[in-house]
Amino acid sequence: MEPQSRSVPGADGLSIHLLEWSRQGVPILLVHGFGSEAHIWDDFAPVVAPYYRTLAVDLRGHGDSDHDPERRYDYQSHVRDLQAIIAALGIDRLVLIGHSLGGRISTLFAARHPERIAGLVIVDAGPDLDARGVSRISIDVERSVDLTFASPAAFESALAHAYPGARHPVLARMARHGVRKREDGRYERKIDPAYHTARGELTAAAADALEKKTAKELWEALARIPCPVLVVRGAASDVLDPDTAERMVEEVLPHARLAVVPRAGHSVMTDNPEGFSEAVSSFVLGEE
């Protein structure tokens, strides 16, 4: 099942790119993580497309969405984009599924607009992040954000280091959709380099203070989400630790359950596509 490509107005005058697998049923909007793009959901989307109107977004500064010349890549700007997308599509109520950065954005949106959310899936994301994973991702980004590649295959080799659990067909697809050809014939990543630069300009103390503020906002947001929520954690994740996941489900979210996907790290949907699809489809399709 091949998705259709379309663009809609986001916030701040930006154009936001979407993939759409189906147009019937309650909408599901899939929100990727930092450094990725909408095709990260290519294995999962066809599983739910027969039952839901299934869409995936390229966040601003990612994929085929506009880069923001003002470098507004904070969480609230992404939340405003979701608001604009949903308005442009004429959606009243939907299911949100967000991974990593997308999970945090989806959490904030769901707390701000609880009447719009029929269900929420938070994939390997939480208010408190494991320092091991944060450090690993930061190093990977610093090494690759300004690199160019001779071909998508060369980018695939770089991805294999960042996604050691992903299979070759998944890596090849990520490489194909994750770069664009430049005038000099080389390939560059689609993510806006300024996305990382803007964060890198913060001092360590300022970055730590911002993360603590964000964590507090996210814990408070979780407590305000009344809809059913599934928290998905990769069993080998170095980003969402077991204690944080259990606290989210058992102490904070009013109506939630936890699914731990085996043979998966932080990038659950690429490390174990079948396990991820089984966990999430059982939730959104009401299966036990």
Buried (B, 14 or more C-beta within 10 A) or exposed (E): EEBEEEBBBBBBEBEBBBBBBBEEEBBBBBBBBBBBBBBBBBBBBBBBBEBBBBBBBBBBBBBBBBBBEEBBBEBEBBBBBBBBBBEBBEBEBBBBBBBBBBBBBBBBBBBBBEEBBBBBBBBBBBBBBBEEBEEBBEEBBEEBBEEBBEBBEBBBEBBEEBBEBBEEEBBBBBBEBBBEEEEEEBBBBBBBBBBBEBBEEEEEEEEEEEBEEBBEBBBEBBEBBBBBBBBBBBBBBBBBBEEBBEBBBEEBBEEBEBBBBEEBBBBBBBBBBEBBBBBBBEBBEEEE
